[in-house]
Amino acid sequence: MNDQLIMENILLLLKSNMEVYVHGTLEASNKFVHEVLHYGLEETLKMQHNLYNKMTEYGWYQVKNVDAKTIKDTLKKVKKSNS
């Protein structure tokens, strides 16, 4: 297993953890539980952001720019489906 694959797997795990923290924070039954889960979410978001930055630095996570026409077409489709 190479470094890129390991980092991709960690990124997926962090994203999964964030889902748990978000739902837990939303459904927390008391303030203490809410604060603990919210802190966990913030820390996980920081880890994800740092890992993402490192992966882009190595060229392992590439972001592609989307042209304005594609954005407009997508918005039209969304508006049409919501009508």
Secondary structure, DSSP 8 states (H G I E B T S, - for coil): --HHHHHHHHHHHHHHHHHHHHHHHHH-SSHHHHHHHHHHHHHHHHHHHHHHHHHHHHTSS------HHHHHHHHHHHHHHH-
